[in-house]
Amino acid sequence: MDEEHTPLEAGSAWIVKLDKPGGFIGPTRSSARSRGLKRRLAGFKLTGKGIARHGYPVLKEGRRAGEVTSGTMSAC
């Protein structure tokens, strides 16, 4: 999560109190739920060698489905 990605998009709305006065100070405090989700953050694992880097396209069935927001090597 950062200035561009909300807790709702990250599937982490349960960790913030969006409706508490003075609670969540993010950009979507009052409109996050009413606006709905236009995008969803999701984890993924590469099937081959390489490192997913910020801005790389994510393809589904050969078509662009999104882009990498962050990536690094992992022991998993």
PDB file of N, CA, C, O and CB in Angstrom:
ATOM      1  N   MET A   1       0.842  -1.174   0.000  1.00  0.00           N
ATOM      2  CA  MET A   1       0.000   0.000   0.000  1.00  0.00           C
ATOM      3  C   MET A   1       0.887   1.237   0.000  1.00  0.00           C
ATOM      4  O   MET A   1       1.952   1.259   0.618  1.00  0.00           O
ATOM      5  CB  MET A   1      -0.958  -0.002   1.214  1.00  0.00           C
ATOM      6  N   ASP A   2       0.438   2.239  -0.688  1.00  0.00           N
ATOM      7  CA  ASP A   2       1.136   3.513  -0.721  1.00  0.00           C
ATOM      8  C   ASP A   2       0.136   4.602  -1.078  1.00  0.00           C
ATOM      9  O   ASP A   2      -1.071   4.395  -0.954  1.00  0.00           O
ATOM     10  CB  ASP A   2       2.319   3.484  -1.732  1.00  0.00           C
ATOM     11  N   GLU A   3       0.617   5.748  -1.517  1.00  0.00           N
ATOM     12  CA  GLU A   3      -0.275   6.859  -1.846  1.00  0.00           C
ATOM     13  C   GLU A   3      -1.219   6.529  -2.993  1.00  0.00           C
ATOM     14  O   GLU A   3      -2.291   7.126  -3.096  1.00  0.00           O
ATOM     15  CB  GLU A   3       0.534   8.083  -2.195  1.00  0.00           C
ATOM     16  N   GLU A   4      -0.842   5.590  -3.856  1.00  0.00           N
ATOM     17  CA  GLU A   4      -1.649   5.251  -5.029  1.00  0.00           C
ATOM     18  C   GLU A   4      -2.489   3.989  -4.856  1.00  0.00           C
ATOM     19  O   GLU A   4      -3.408   3.754  -5.641  1.00  0.00           O
ATOM     20  CB  GLU A   4      -0.757   5.084  -6.216  1.00  0.00           C
ATOM     21  N   HIS A   5      -2.195   3.177  -3.849  1.00  0.00           N
ATOM     22  CA  HIS A   5      -2.857   1.888  -3.675  1.00  0.00           C
ATOM     23  C   HIS A   5      -3.488   1.811  -2.289  1.00  0.00           C
ATOM     24  O   HIS A   5      -2.802   1.914  -1.272  1.00  0.00           O
ATOM     25  CB  HIS A   5      -1.858   0.725  -3.880  1.00  0.00           C
ATOM     26  N   THR A   6      -4.800   1.630  -2.266  1.00  0.00           N
ATOM     27  CA  THR A   6      -5.551   1.679  -1.016  1.00  0.00           C
ATOM     28  C   THR A   6      -5.576   0.324  -0.305  1.00  0.00           C
ATOM     29  O   THR A   6      -5.286  -0.704  -0.917  1.00  0.00           O
ATOM     30  CB  THR A   6      -6.971   2.147  -1.285  1.00  0.00           C
ATOM     31  N   PRO A   7      -5.923   0.321   0.983  1.00  0.00           N
ATOM     32  CA  PRO A   7      -6.083  -0.937   1.701  1.00  0.00           C
ATOM     33  C   PRO A   7      -7.149  -1.841   1.072  1.00  0.00           C
ATOM     34  O   PRO A   7      -7.013  -3.064   1.096  1.00  0.00           O
ATOM     35  CB  PRO A   7      -6.437  -0.658   3.146  1.00  0.00           C
ATOM     36  N   LEU A   8      -8.206  -1.250   0.512  1.00  0.00           N
ATOM     37  CA  LEU A   8      -9.241  -2.053  -0.153  1.00  0.00           C
ATOM     38  C   LEU A   8      -8.662  -2.781  -1.356  1.00  0.00           C
ATOM     39  O   LEU A   8      -8.954  -3.959  -1.563  1.00  0.00           O
ATOM     40  CB  LEU A   8     -10.423  -1.166  -0.590  1.00  0.00           C
ATOM     41  N   GLU A   9      -7.847  -2.100  -2.151  1.00  0.00           N
ATOM     42  CA  GLU A   9      -7.246  -2.721  -3.338  1.00  0.00           C
ATOM     43  C   GLU A   9      -6.269  -3.822  -2.956  1.00  0.00           C
ATOM     44  O   GLU A   9      -6.077  -4.781  -3.705  1.00  0.00           O
ATOM     45  CB  GLU A   9      -6.535  -1.670  -4.187  1.00  0.00           C
ATOM     46  N   ALA A  10      -5.657  -3.681  -1.797  1.00  0.00           N
ATOM     47  CA  ALA A  10      -4.683  -4.675  -1.338  1.00  0.00           C
ATOM     48  C   ALA A  10      -5.344  -5.815  -0.576  1.00  0.00           C
ATOM     49  O   ALA A  10      -4.660  -6.734  -0.126  1.00  0.00           O
ATOM     50  CB  ALA A  10      -3.636  -4.014  -0.460  1.00  0.00           C
ATOM     51  N   GLY A  11      -6.669  -5.769  -0.424  1.00  0.00           N
ATOM     52  CA  GLY A  11      -7.360  -6.804   0.331  1.00  0.00           C
ATOM     53  C   GLY A  11      -7.099  -6.709   1.818  1.00  0.00           C
ATOM     54  O   GLY A  11      -7.217  -7.700   2.539  1.00  0.00           O
ATOM     55  N   SER A  12      -6.744  -5.523   2.282  1.00  0.00           N
ATOM     56  CA  SER A  12      -6.380  -5.326   3.686  1.00  0.00           C
ATOM     57  C   SER A  12      -7.255  -4.295   4.396  1.00  0.00           C
ATOM     58  O   SER A  12      -6.807  -3.656   5.348  1.00  0.00           O
ATOM     59  CB  SER A  12      -4.940  -4.904   3.781  1.00  0.00           C
ATOM     60  N   ALA A  13      -8.478  -4.131   3.951  1.00  0.00           N
ATOM     61  CA  ALA A  13      -9.369  -3.146   4.582  1.00  0.00           C
ATOM     62  C   ALA A  13      -9.624  -3.470   6.043  1.00  0.00           C
ATOM     63  O   ALA A  13      -9.935  -2.576   6.830  1.00  0.00           O
ATOM     64  CB  ALA A  13     -10.695  -3.075   3.835  1.00  0.00           C
ATOM     65  N   TRP A  14      -9.499  -4.730   6.414  1.00  0.00           N
ATOM     66  CA  TRP A  14      -9.752  -5.148   7.795  1.00  0.00           C
ATOM     67  C   TRP A  14      -8.736  -4.572   8.779  1.00  0.00           C
ATOM     68  O   TRP A  14      -8.990  -4.568   9.983  1.00  0.00           O
ATOM     69  CB  TRP A  14      -9.744  -6.661   7.885  1.00  0.00           C
ATOM     70  N   ILE A  15      -7.581  -4.083   8.293  1.00  0.00           N
ATOM     71  CA  ILE A  15      -6.563  -3.569   9.214  1.00  0.00           C
ATOM     72  C   ILE A  15      -6.661  -2.068   9.453  1.00  0.00           C
ATOM     73  O   ILE A  15      -5.929  -1.522  10.279  1.00  0.00           O
ATOM     74  CB  ILE A  15      -5.196  -3.895   8.688  1.00  0.00           C
ATOM     75  N   VAL A  16      -7.565  -1.393   8.732  1.00  0.00           N
ATOM     76  CA  VAL A  16      -7.752   0.041   8.950  1.00  0.00           C
ATOM     77  C   VAL A  16      -9.221   0.321   9.228  1.00  0.00           C
ATOM     78  O   VAL A  16     -10.100  -0.398   8.752  1.00  0.00           O
ATOM     79  CB  VAL A  16      -7.261   0.862   7.725  1.00  0.00           C
ATOM     80  N   LYS A  17      -9.480   1.359   9.994  1.00  0.00           N
ATOM     81  CA  LYS A  17     -10.850   1.770  10.283  1.00  0.00           C
ATOM     82  C   LYS A  17     -11.175   2.951   9.394  1.00  0.00           C
ATOM     83  O   LYS A  17     -10.927   4.102   9.754  1.00  0.00           O
ATOM     84  CB  LYS A  17     -11.041   2.129  11.793  1.00  0.00           C
ATOM     85  N   LEU A  18     -11.738   2.658   8.221  1.00  0.00           N
ATOM     86  CA  LEU A  18     -12.027   3.705   7.242  1.00  0.00           C
ATOM     87  C   LEU A  18     -13.093   4.680   7.733  1.00  0.00           C
ATOM     88  O   LEU A  18     -13.087   5.847   7.343  1.00  0.00           O
ATOM     89  CB  LEU A  18     -12.471   3.083   5.935  1.00  0.00           C
ATOM     90  N   ASP A  19     -14.001   4.219   8.578  1.00  0.00           N
ATOM     91  CA  ASP A  19     -15.120   5.060   9.000  1.00  0.00           C
ATOM     92  C   ASP A  19     -14.899   5.787  10.320  1.00  0.00           C
ATOM     93  O   ASP A  19     -15.758   6.562  10.741  1.00  0.00           O
ATOM     94  CB  ASP A  19     -16.345   4.230   9.107  1.00  0.00           C
ATOM     95  N   LYS A  20     -13.780   5.558  10.978  1.00  0.00           N
ATOM     96  CA  LYS A  20     -13.515   6.187  12.263  1.00  0.00           C
ATOM     97  C   LYS A  20     -13.075   7.643  12.044  1.00  0.00           C
ATOM     98  O   LYS A  20     -12.116   7.882  11.310  1.00  0.00           O
ATOM     99  CB  LYS A  20     -12.431   5.394  13.048  1.00  0.00           C
ATOM    100  N   PRO A  21     -13.749   8.611  12.658  1.00  0.00           N
ATOM    101  CA  PRO A  21     -13.334  10.008  12.510  1.00  0.00           C
ATOM    102  C   PRO A  21     -11.890  10.201  12.972  1.00  0.00           C
ATOM    103  O   PRO A  21     -11.536   9.855  14.099  1.00  0.00           O
ATOM    104  CB  PRO A  21     -14.272  10.933  13.304  1.00  0.00           C
ATOM    105  N   GLY A  22     -11.081  10.747  12.102  1.00  0.00           N
ATOM    106  CA  GLY A  22      -9.686  10.992  12.427  1.00  0.00           C
ATOM    107  C   GLY A  22      -8.820   9.744  12.398  1.00  0.00           C
ATOM    108  O   GLY A  22      -7.635   9.819  12.721  1.00  0.00           O
ATOM    109  N   GLY A  23      -9.378   8.593  12.019  1.00  0.00           N
ATOM    110  CA  GLY A  23      -8.648   7.322  12.028  1.00  0.00           C
ATOM    111  C   GLY A  23      -7.740   7.160  10.826  1.00  0.00           C
ATOM    112  O   GLY A  23      -6.556   7.489  10.903  1.00  0.00           O
ATOM    113  N   PHE A  24      -8.258   6.668   9.733  1.00  0.00           N
ATOM    114  CA  PHE A  24      -7.472   6.430   8.528  1.00  0.00           C
ATOM    115  C   PHE A  24      -7.239   7.736   7.790  1.00  0.00           C
ATOM    116  O   PHE A  24      -8.192   8.438   7.452  1.00  0.00           O
ATOM    117  CB  PHE A  24      -8.169   5.416   7.612  1.00  0.00           C
ATOM    118  N   ILE A  25      -5.983   8.064   7.540  1.00  0.00           N
ATOM    119  CA  ILE A  25      -5.674   9.363   6.911  1.00  0.00           C
ATOM    120  C   ILE A  25      -5.330   9.231   5.435  1.00  0.00           C
ATOM    121  O   ILE A  25      -4.843  10.184   4.827  1.00  0.00           O
ATOM    122  CB  ILE A  25      -4.519  10.034   7.637  1.00  0.00           C
ATOM    123  N   GLY A  26      -5.574   8.070   4.856  1.00  0.00           N
ATOM    124  CA  GLY A  26      -5.262   7.849   3.451  1.00  0.00           C
ATOM    125  C   GLY A  26      -6.175   8.627   2.533  1.00  0.00           C
ATOM    126  O   GLY A  26      -7.133   9.251   2.990  1.00  0.00           O
ATOM    127  N   PRO A  27      -5.886   8.597   1.227  1.00  0.00           N
ATOM    128  CA  PRO A  27      -6.633   9.393   0.258  1.00  0.00           C
ATOM    129  C   PRO A  27      -8.071   8.939   0.054  1.00  0.00           C
ATOM    130  O   PRO A  27      -8.861   9.665  -0.550  1.00  0.00           O
ATOM    131  CB  PRO A  27      -5.929   9.367  -1.046  1.00  0.00           C
ATOM    132  N   THR A  28      -8.426   7.758   0.541  1.00  0.00           N
ATOM    133  CA  THR A  28      -9.756   7.229   0.274  1.00  0.00           C
ATOM    134  C   THR A  28     -10.616   7.156   1.519  1.00  0.00           C
ATOM    135  O   THR A  28     -11.572   6.381   1.562  1.00  0.00           O
ATOM    136  CB  THR A  28      -9.651   5.868  -0.343  1.00  0.00           C
ATOM    137  N   ARG A  29     -10.306   7.928   2.509  1.00  0.00           N
ATOM    138  CA  ARG A  29     -10.954   7.817   3.811  1.00  0.00           C
ATOM    139  C   ARG A  29     -12.478   7.741   3.734  1.00  0.00           C
ATOM    140  O   ARG A  29     -13.066   6.810   4.285  1.00  0.00           O
ATOM    141  CB  ARG A  29     -10.561   8.982   4.661  1.00  0.00           C
ATOM    142  N   SER A  30     -13.122   8.673   3.080  1.00  0.00           N
ATOM    143  CA  SER A  30     -14.578   8.672   3.085  1.00  0.00           C
ATOM    144  C   SER A  30     -15.194   8.058   1.834  1.00  0.00           C
ATOM    145  O   SER A  30     -16.369   7.691   1.845  1.00  0.00           O
ATOM    146  CB  SER A  30     -15.075  10.068   3.244  1.00  0.00           C
ATOM    147  N   SER A  31     -14.430   7.941   0.766  1.00  0.00           N
ATOM    148  CA  SER A  31     -15.035   7.494  -0.485  1.00  0.00           C
ATOM    149  C   SER A  31     -14.609   6.104  -0.926  1.00  0.00           C
ATOM    150  O   SER A  31     -15.076   5.631  -1.962  1.00  0.00           O
ATOM    151  CB  SER A  31     -14.710   8.457  -1.559  1.00  0.00           C
ATOM    152  N   ALA A  32     -13.743   5.434  -0.183  1.00  0.00           N
ATOM    153  CA  ALA A  32     -13.201   4.147  -0.625  1.00  0.00           C
ATOM    154  C   ALA A  32     -14.290   3.109  -0.859  1.00  0.00           C
ATOM    155  O   ALA A  32     -14.303   2.452  -1.900  1.00  0.00           O
ATOM    156  CB  ALA A  32     -12.213   3.623   0.395  1.00  0.00           C
ATOM    157  N   ARG A  33     -15.180   2.958   0.073  1.00  0.00           N
ATOM    158  CA  ARG A  33     -16.212   1.923  -0.073  1.00  0.00           C
ATOM    159  C   ARG A  33     -17.269   2.317  -1.095  1.00  0.00           C
ATOM    160  O   ARG A  33     -17.729   1.469  -1.859  1.00  0.00           O
ATOM    161  CB  ARG A  33     -16.876   1.646   1.271  1.00  0.00           C
ATOM    162  N   SER A  34     -17.660   3.579  -1.124  1.00  0.00           N
ATOM    163  CA  SER A  34     -18.708   3.992  -2.051  1.00  0.00           C
ATOM    164  C   SER A  34     -18.208   3.977  -3.491  1.00  0.00           C
ATOM    165  O   SER A  34     -18.985   3.757  -4.420  1.00  0.00           O
ATOM    166  CB  SER A  34     -19.218   5.384  -1.689  1.00  0.00           C
ATOM    167  N   ARG A  35     -16.930   4.208  -3.673  1.00  0.00           N
ATOM    168  CA  ARG A  35     -16.346   4.249  -5.014  1.00  0.00           C
ATOM    169  C   ARG A  35     -16.189   2.848  -5.587  1.00  0.00           C
ATOM    170  O   ARG A  35     -16.271   2.664  -6.802  1.00  0.00           O
ATOM    171  CB  ARG A  35     -14.992   4.958  -4.986  1.00  0.00           C
ATOM    172  N   GLY A  36     -15.964   1.863  -4.731  1.00  0.00           N
ATOM    173  CA  GLY A  36     -15.775   0.498  -5.203  1.00  0.00           C
ATOM    174  C   GLY A  36     -14.360   0.268  -5.708  1.00  0.00           C
ATOM    175  O   GLY A  36     -13.540   1.186  -5.743  1.00  0.00           O
ATOM    176  N   LEU A  37     -14.089  -0.960  -6.093  1.00  0.00           N
ATOM    177  CA  LEU A  37     -12.763  -1.315  -6.571  1.00  0.00           C
ATOM    178  C   LEU A  37     -12.685  -1.227  -8.088  1.00  0.00           C
ATOM    179  O   LEU A  37     -13.520  -1.789  -8.797  1.00  0.00           O
ATOM    180  CB  LEU A  37     -12.390  -2.714  -6.106  1.00  0.00           C
ATOM    181  N   LYS A  38     -11.681  -0.521  -8.573  1.00  0.00           N
ATOM    182  CA  LYS A  38     -11.421  -0.460 -10.006  1.00  0.00           C
ATOM    183  C   LYS A  38     -10.198  -1.290 -10.355  1.00  0.00           C
ATOM    184  O   LYS A  38      -9.957  -1.609 -11.520  1.00  0.00           O
ATOM    185  CB  LYS A  38     -11.229   0.993 -10.461  1.00  0.00           C
ATOM    186  N   ARG A  39      -9.429  -1.633  -9.328  1.00  0.00           N
ATOM    187  CA  ARG A  39      -8.256  -2.477  -9.508  1.00  0.00           C
ATOM    188  C   ARG A  39      -8.025  -3.263  -8.230  1.00  0.00           C
ATOM    189  O   ARG A  39      -8.558  -2.925  -7.173  1.00  0.00           O
ATOM    190  CB  ARG A  39      -7.004  -1.633  -9.877  1.00  0.00           C
ATOM    191  N   ARG A  40      -7.226  -4.313  -8.336  1.00  0.00           N
ATOM    192  CA  ARG A  40      -6.979  -5.189  -7.193  1.00  0.00           C
ATOM    193  C   ARG A  40      -5.513  -5.577  -7.199  1.00  0.00           C
ATOM    194  O   ARG A  40      -4.984  -6.010  -8.222  1.00  0.00           O
ATOM    195  CB  ARG A  40      -7.893  -6.454  -7.232  1.00  0.00           C
ATOM    196  N   LEU A  41      -4.857  -5.422  -6.058  1.00  0.00           N
ATOM    197  CA  LEU A  41      -3.474  -5.848  -5.922  1.00  0.00           C
ATOM    198  C   LEU A  41      -3.459  -7.335  -5.604  1.00  0.00           C
ATOM    199  O   LEU A  41      -4.254  -7.808  -4.792  1.00  0.00           O
ATOM    200  CB  LEU A  41      -2.736  -5.030  -4.823  1.00  0.00           C
ATOM    201  N   ALA A  42      -2.560  -8.069  -6.239  1.00  0.00           N
ATOM    202  CA  ALA A  42      -2.480  -9.510  -6.017  1.00  0.00           C
ATOM    203  C   ALA A  42      -1.030  -9.955  -6.115  1.00  0.00           C
ATOM    204  O   ALA A  42      -0.243  -9.387  -6.874  1.00  0.00           O
ATOM    205  CB  ALA A  42      -3.359 -10.280  -7.034  1.00  0.00           C
ATOM    206  N   GLY A  43      -0.690 -10.961  -5.353  1.00  0.00           N
ATOM    207  CA  GLY A  43       0.642 -11.532  -5.432  1.00  0.00           C
ATOM    208  C   GLY A  43       0.705 -12.565  -6.535  1.00  0.00           C
ATOM    209  O   GLY A  43      -0.318 -13.136  -6.914  1.00  0.00           O
ATOM    210  N   PHE A  44       1.881 -12.808  -7.050  1.00  0.00           N
ATOM    211  CA  PHE A  44       2.059 -13.838  -8.061  1.00  0.00           C
ATOM    212  C   PHE A  44       3.481 -14.362  -7.996  1.00  0.00           C
ATOM    213  O   PHE A  44       4.360 -13.730  -7.412  1.00  0.00           O
ATOM    214  CB  PHE A  44       1.740 -13.294  -9.470  1.00  0.00           C
ATOM    215  N   LYS A  45       3.698 -15.508  -8.591  1.00  0.00           N
ATOM    216  CA  LYS A  45       5.004 -16.148  -8.602  1.00  0.00           C
ATOM    217  C   LYS A  45       5.388 -16.429 -10.047  1.00  0.00           C
ATOM    218  O   LYS A  45       4.587 -16.959 -10.818  1.00  0.00           O
ATOM    219  CB  LYS A  45       5.000 -17.458  -7.756  1.00  0.00           C
ATOM    220  N   LEU A  46       6.606 -16.074 -10.409  1.00  0.00           N
ATOM    221  CA  LEU A  46       7.079 -16.347 -11.760  1.00  0.00           C
ATOM    222  C   LEU A  46       7.294 -17.841 -11.941  1.00  0.00           C
ATOM    223  O   LEU A  46       7.686 -18.531 -11.000  1.00  0.00           O
ATOM    224  CB  LEU A  46       8.378 -15.575 -12.053  1.00  0.00           C
ATOM    225  N   THR A  47       7.042 -18.341 -13.133  1.00  0.00           N
ATOM    226  CA  THR A  47       7.235 -19.757 -13.413  1.00  0.00           C
ATOM    227  C   THR A  47       8.641 -20.056 -13.907  1.00  0.00           C
ATOM    228  O   THR A  47       9.065 -21.212 -13.907  1.00  0.00           O
ATOM    229  CB  THR A  47       6.226 -20.226 -14.430  1.00  0.00           C
ATOM    230  N   GLY A  48       9.357 -19.040 -14.323  1.00  0.00           N
ATOM    231  CA  GLY A  48      10.723 -19.218 -14.805  1.00  0.00           C
ATOM    232  C   GLY A  48      11.668 -18.288 -14.077  1.00  0.00           C
ATOM    233  O   GLY A  48      11.297 -17.628 -13.106  1.00  0.00           O
ATOM    234  N   LYS A  49      12.909 -18.245 -14.568  1.00  0.00           N
ATOM    235  CA  LYS A  49      13.893 -17.348 -13.962  1.00  0.00           C
ATOM    236  C   LYS A  49      13.559 -15.901 -14.286  1.00  0.00           C
ATOM    237  O   LYS A  49      12.960 -15.599 -15.318  1.00  0.00           O
ATOM    238  CB  LYS A  49      15.311 -17.688 -14.448  1.00  0.00           C
ATOM    239  N   GLY A  50      13.951 -15.027 -13.395  1.00  0.00           N
ATOM    240  CA  GLY A  50      13.732 -13.605 -13.611  1.00  0.00           C
ATOM    241  C   GLY A  50      13.202 -12.946 -12.358  1.00  0.00           C
ATOM    242  O   GLY A  50      12.899 -13.608 -11.366  1.00  0.00           O
ATOM    243  N   ILE A  51      13.096 -11.646 -12.420  1.00  0.00           N
ATOM    244  CA  ILE A  51      12.557 -10.867 -11.312  1.00  0.00           C
ATOM    245  C   ILE A  51      11.520  -9.911 -11.886  1.00  0.00           C
ATOM    246  O   ILE A  51      11.804  -9.168 -12.825  1.00  0.00           O
ATOM    247  CB  ILE A  51      13.688 -10.093 -10.542  1.00  0.00           C
ATOM    248  N   ALA A  52      10.325  -9.934 -11.322  1.00  0.00           N
ATOM    249  CA  ALA A  52       9.293  -8.988 -11.746  1.00  0.00           C
ATOM    250  C   ALA A  52       9.672  -7.605 -11.225  1.00  0.00           C
ATOM    251  O   ALA A  52       9.909  -7.436 -10.029  1.00  0.00           O
ATOM    252  CB  ALA A  52       7.872  -9.420 -11.226  1.00  0.00           C
ATOM    253  N   ARG A  53       9.729  -6.645 -12.088  1.00  0.00           N
ATOM    254  CA  ARG A  53      10.113  -5.278 -11.704  1.00  0.00           C
ATOM    255  C   ARG A  53       8.951  -4.317 -11.882  1.00  0.00           C
ATOM    256  O   ARG A  53       8.064  -4.539 -12.705  1.00  0.00           O
ATOM    257  CB  ARG A  53      11.316  -4.800 -12.531  1.00  0.00           C
ATOM    258  N   HIS A  54       8.969  -3.257 -11.105  1.00  0.00           N
ATOM    259  CA  HIS A  54       7.939  -2.220 -11.168  1.00  0.00           C
ATOM    260  C   HIS A  54       7.708  -1.780 -12.615  1.00  0.00           C
ATOM    261  O   HIS A  54       8.653  -1.480 -13.345  1.00  0.00           O
ATOM    262  CB  HIS A  54       8.338  -1.008 -10.297  1.00  0.00           C
ATOM    263  N   GLY A  55       6.436  -1.748 -13.013  1.00  0.00           N
ATOM    264  CA  GLY A  55       6.072  -1.280 -14.339  1.00  0.00           C
ATOM    265  C   GLY A  55       5.997  -2.368 -15.400  1.00  0.00           C
ATOM    266  O   GLY A  55       5.449  -2.128 -16.476  1.00  0.00           O
ATOM    267  N   TYR A  56       6.533  -3.560 -15.129  1.00  0.00           N
ATOM    268  CA  TYR A  56       6.447  -4.646 -16.103  1.00  0.00           C
ATOM    269  C   TYR A  56       4.978  -5.026 -16.299  1.00  0.00           C
ATOM    270  O   TYR A  56       4.200  -4.994 -15.346  1.00  0.00           O
ATOM    271  CB  TYR A  56       7.284  -5.881 -15.639  1.00  0.00           C
ATOM    272  N   PRO A  57       4.594  -5.382 -17.520  1.00  0.00           N
ATOM    273  CA  PRO A  57       3.207  -5.804 -17.742  1.00  0.00           C
ATOM    274  C   PRO A  57       2.941  -7.187 -17.150  1.00  0.00           C
ATOM    275  O   PRO A  57       3.831  -8.035 -17.096  1.00  0.00           O
ATOM    276  CB  PRO A  57       2.887  -5.809 -19.240  1.00  0.00           C
ATOM    277  N   VAL A  58       1.709  -7.396 -16.710  1.00  0.00           N
ATOM    278  CA  VAL A  58       1.250  -8.713 -16.274  1.00  0.00           C
ATOM    279  C   VAL A  58       0.244  -9.171 -17.318  1.00  0.00           C
ATOM    280  O   VAL A  58      -0.727  -8.468 -17.602  1.00  0.00           O
ATOM    281  CB  VAL A  58       0.615  -8.679 -14.812  1.00  0.00           C
ATOM    282  N   LEU A  59       0.474 -10.343 -17.886  1.00  0.00           N
ATOM    283  CA  LEU A  59      -0.373 -10.849 -18.959  1.00  0.00           C
ATOM    284  C   LEU A  59      -1.239 -12.002 -18.481  1.00  0.00           C
ATOM    285  O   LEU A  59      -0.813 -12.826 -17.671  1.00  0.00           O
ATOM    286  CB  LEU A  59       0.478 -11.291 -20.142  1.00  0.00           C
ATOM    287  N   LYS A  60      -2.449 -12.046 -18.989  1.00  0.00           N
ATOM    288  CA  LYS A  60      -3.351 -13.165 -18.738  1.00  0.00           C
ATOM    289  C   LYS A  60      -3.882 -13.602 -20.088  1.00  0.00           C
ATOM    290  O   LYS A  60      -4.542 -12.834 -20.789  1.00  0.00           O
ATOM    291  CB  LYS A  60      -4.521 -12.777 -17.750  1.00  0.00           C
ATOM    292  N   GLU A  61      -3.589 -14.842 -20.446  1.00  0.00           N
ATOM    293  CA  GLU A  61      -3.996 -15.381 -21.743  1.00  0.00           C
ATOM    294  C   GLU A  61      -3.512 -14.488 -22.884  1.00  0.00           C
ATOM    295  O   GLU A  61      -4.224 -14.265 -23.863  1.00  0.00           O
ATOM    296  CB  GLU A  61      -5.523 -15.532 -21.803  1.00  0.00           C
ATOM    297  N   GLY A  62      -2.290 -13.986 -22.739  1.00  0.00           N
ATOM    298  CA  GLY A  62      -1.676 -13.173 -23.787  1.00  0.00           C
ATOM    299  C   GLY A  62      -2.094 -11.713 -23.823  1.00  0.00           C
ATOM    300  O   GLY A  62      -1.571 -10.945 -24.631  1.00  0.00           O
ATOM    301  N   ARG A  63      -3.020 -11.317 -22.971  1.00  0.00           N
ATOM    302  CA  ARG A  63      -3.488  -9.923 -22.958  1.00  0.00           C
ATOM    303  C   ARG A  63      -3.058  -9.257 -21.664  1.00  0.00           C
ATOM    304  O   ARG A  63      -2.982  -9.902 -20.618  1.00  0.00           O
ATOM    305  CB  ARG A  63      -5.032  -9.848 -23.119  1.00  0.00           C
ATOM    306  N   ARG A  64      -2.777  -7.964 -21.739  1.00  0.00           N
ATOM    307  CA  ARG A  64      -2.353  -7.208 -20.565  1.00  0.00           C
ATOM    308  C   ARG A  64      -3.485  -7.153 -19.537  1.00  0.00           C
ATOM    309  O   ARG A  64      -4.591  -6.706 -19.842  1.00  0.00           O
ATOM    310  CB  ARG A  64      -1.915  -5.780 -20.967  1.00  0.00           C
ATOM    311  N   ALA A  65      -3.196  -7.611 -18.321  1.00  0.00           N
ATOM    312  CA  ALA A  65      -4.186  -7.617 -17.250  1.00  0.00           C
ATOM    313  C   ALA A  65      -3.821  -6.618 -16.161  1.00  0.00           C
ATOM    314  O   ALA A  65      -4.634  -6.339 -15.279  1.00  0.00           O
ATOM    315  CB  ALA A  65      -4.319  -9.018 -16.656  1.00  0.00           C
ATOM    316  N   GLY A  66      -2.615  -6.079 -16.212  1.00  0.00           N
ATOM    317  CA  GLY A  66      -2.174  -5.139 -15.200  1.00  0.00           C
ATOM    318  C   GLY A  66      -0.692  -4.916 -15.305  1.00  0.00           C
ATOM    319  O   GLY A  66      -0.086  -5.170 -16.345  1.00  0.00           O
ATOM    320  N   GLU A  67      -0.103  -4.436 -14.219  1.00  0.00           N
ATOM    321  CA  GLU A  67       1.338  -4.229 -14.210  1.00  0.00           C
ATOM    322  C   GLU A  67       1.892  -4.470 -12.818  1.00  0.00           C
ATOM    323  O   GLU A  67       1.173  -4.378 -11.824  1.00  0.00           O
ATOM    324  CB  GLU A  67       1.688  -2.816 -14.689  1.00  0.00           C
ATOM    325  N   VAL A  68       3.167  -4.777 -12.762  1.00  0.00           N
ATOM    326  CA  VAL A  68       3.847  -5.039 -11.514  1.00  0.00           C
ATOM    327  C   VAL A  68       4.000  -3.725 -10.752  1.00  0.00           C
ATOM    328  O   VAL A  68       4.435  -2.721 -11.316  1.00  0.00           O
ATOM    329  CB  VAL A  68       5.222  -5.708 -11.760  1.00  0.00           C
ATOM    330  N   THR A  69       3.640  -3.737  -9.464  1.00  0.00           N
ATOM    331  CA  THR A  69       3.807  -2.536  -8.640  1.00  0.00           C
ATOM    332  C   THR A  69       5.080  -2.614  -7.817  1.00  0.00           C
ATOM    333  O   THR A  69       5.645  -1.578  -7.466  1.00  0.00           O
ATOM    334  CB  THR A  69       2.600  -2.344  -7.717  1.00  0.00           C
ATOM    335  N   SER A  70       5.549  -3.821  -7.499  1.00  0.00           N
ATOM    336  CA  SER A  70       6.837  -4.008  -6.852  1.00  0.00           C
ATOM    337  C   SER A  70       7.239  -5.472  -6.997  1.00  0.00           C
ATOM    338  O   SER A  70       6.384  -6.349  -7.122  1.00  0.00           O
ATOM    339  CB  SER A  70       6.783  -3.583  -5.351  1.00  0.00           C
ATOM    340  N   GLY A  71       8.520  -5.726  -6.980  1.00  0.00           N
ATOM    341  CA  GLY A  71       8.981  -7.099  -7.127  1.00  0.00           C
ATOM    342  C   GLY A  71      10.396  -7.258  -6.639  1.00  0.00           C
ATOM    343  O   GLY A  71      11.168  -6.299  -6.621  1.00  0.00           O
ATOM    344  N   THR A  72      10.742  -8.470  -6.243  1.00  0.00           N
ATOM    345  CA  THR A  72      12.078  -8.769  -5.767  1.00  0.00           C
ATOM    346  C   THR A  72      12.271 -10.284  -5.815  1.00  0.00           C
ATOM    347  O   THR A  72      11.327 -11.026  -6.086  1.00  0.00           O
ATOM    348  CB  THR A  72      12.305  -8.211  -4.325  1.00  0.00           C
ATOM    349  N   MET A  73      13.481 -10.733  -5.555  1.00  0.00           N
ATOM    350  CA  MET A  73      13.746 -12.162  -5.450  1.00  0.00           C
ATOM    351  C   MET A  73      13.228 -12.648  -4.118  1.00  0.00           C
ATOM    352  O   MET A  73      13.200 -11.908  -3.135  1.00  0.00           O
ATOM    353  CB  MET A  73      15.257 -12.474  -5.605  1.00  0.00           C
ATOM    354  N   SER A  74      12.820 -13.902  -4.100  1.00  0.00           N
ATOM    355  CA  SER A  74      12.313 -14.511  -2.876  1.00  0.00           C
ATOM    356  C   SER A  74      12.852 -15.927  -2.765  1.00  0.00           C
ATOM    357  O   SER A  74      13.116 -16.586  -3.771  1.00  0.00           O
ATOM    358  CB  SER A  74      10.763 -14.509  -2.850  1.00  0.00           C
ATOM    359  N   ALA A  75      13.011 -16.379  -1.550  1.00  0.00           N
ATOM    360  CA  ALA A  75      13.472 -17.740  -1.324  1.00  0.00           C
ATOM    361  C   ALA A  75      12.388 -18.772  -1.587  1.00  0.00           C
ATOM    362  O   ALA A  75      12.681 -19.964  -1.683  1.00  0.00           O
ATOM    363  CB  ALA A  75      13.976 -17.883   0.082  1.00  0.00           C
ATOM    364  N   CYS A  76      11.147 -18.335  -1.704  1.00  0.00           N
ATOM    365  CA  CYS A  76      10.020 -19.270  -1.910  1.00  0.00           C
ATOM    366  C   CYS A  76       9.957 -19.787  -3.316  1.00  0.00           C
ATOM    367  O   CYS A  76       9.071 -20.577  -3.643  1.00  0.00           O
ATOM    368  CB  CYS A  76       8.711 -18.606  -1.573  1.00  0.00           C
TER     369      CYS A  76
END
